Amino acid sequence: MRLAFLSDLHGNIHALTAVQRFLADSAVHGVVVVGDLVGYGASPGPVIDFVRREGWTAGLGSSDLRVALDLGGRSERHGVAEQVLTWTRGVLSPEQLDFLRRLPPGGRMMTPVGRVRYFHGSPHDPEERLDLMAPERDLEDLAETLGARVVVVGGTHVPFVRVVGDTTFVDPGSVGLSLNSEPGADVALVDCVGRKPRVTLHKVSYDYASSAFDVLAWKLPPVIADVIRTGRMG
């Protein structure tokens, strides 16, 4: 049983279509999107429609929450992210907004190696951030509370794997706005066979120049185009 975990698609349809082609050659049995379908990128509507059409399992991310529930006006946050979320809210259709509102905060599934839990930030709040570098005791306690052999979270935009005790913690990175100093789309494949899960992290090449061009064409903040092209913030 091989599962693909994606996170932080961030409205980047060029990256997402490249990832689909990669997955078609990877013999996956299921695809899970760990939140943030929208935000930053110039194609939030097409990304939502793509995920719906593929029938992929998806959870609610922090950007999805802020767009779907129109939290921007009540936020103390400012800057690039809020500019794009306000723009995103204005270009999505009522049906697309409703899709975001109906996304669950996370999910679980049983596999041959045990239970998998996934969520964007924390089990009950996509706007929190789970620290995968936390002391082992903290992560062991969390794994015990969740009853999980695999825990998948998003939000950092940097791929990461850590094994603590009998539990494997995974951050797939970001499909649409990777920040590990290399342009491309991040994908985590989890093979749930044998006694332990096996995680492989992949960087999928795509036409990031076109993604950057779309950002500039829609007059979104140019810094986003720079991050897409470089894989680095600043």
Disulfide bonds with the S-S distance in Angstrom:
none
